[in-house]
Amino acid sequence: MAINPMKAGLACGVFLALGHLCWVILVILGQAQKLLDHVLLLHFITPNWHVAPFEIDIAIVLVGVSFGVGLLAGLAFAMIWNEINVRMP
């Protein structure tokens, strides 16, 4: 079964962008540091990183770049999947 590369790319791009938008919201609400500390401690890592103050420019770039990376990853996955299925029926 073939996968439409554009649909796969858009789906992955939106998924990653929404995940990073949630992170931006946590930063705005002041809850990001608590989550980061908790996740690091669950992995036996001493939290040494600190979440920077919210900046709208950085937030826009973060969400946009995340979408772009997801788009490219989805496109690449679908094209590879489709090529494998053509060569190995």
ChimeraX attribute file (.defattr): number of C-alpha atoms within 10 A of each C-alpha:
attribute: neighborCount
match mode: 1-to-1
recipient: residues
	/A:1	8
	/A:2	12
	/A:3	15
	/A:4	13
	/A:5	21
	/A:6	16
	/A:7	14
	/A:8	21
	/A:9	23
	/A:10	19
	/A:11	17
	/A:12	23
	/A:13	25
	/A:14	19
	/A:15	16
	/A:16	21
	/A:17	22
	/A:18	15
	/A:19	14
	/A:20	20
	/A:21	18
	/A:22	14
	/A:23	18
	/A:24	21
	/A:25	14
	/A:26	16
	/A:27	18
	/A:28	14
	/A:29	10
	/A:30	14
	/A:31	13
	/A:32	19
	/A:33	16
	/A:34	12
	/A:35	13
	/A:36	15
	/A:37	16
	/A:38	15
	/A:39	13
	/A:40	14
	/A:41	12
	/A:42	10
	/A:43	8
	/A:44	9
	/A:45	11
	/A:46	11
	/A:47	13
	/A:48	7
	/A:49	10
	/A:50	11
	/A:51	12
	/A:52	9
	/A:53	9
	/A:54	15
	/A:55	11
	/A:56	11
	/A:57	8
	/A:58	11
	/A:59	17
	/A:60	14
	/A:61	11
	/A:62	17
	/A:63	21
	/A:64	18
	/A:65	16
	/A:66	21
	/A:67	24
	/A:68	19
	/A:69	16
	/A:70	22
	/A:71	25
	/A:72	18
	/A:73	18
	/A:74	23
	/A:75	23
	/A:76	16
	/A:77	17
	/A:78	20
	/A:79	18
	/A:80	14
	/A:81	15
	/A:82	17
	/A:83	12
	/A:84	12
	/A:85	12
	/A:86	11
	/A:87	7
	/A:88	7
	/A:89	6
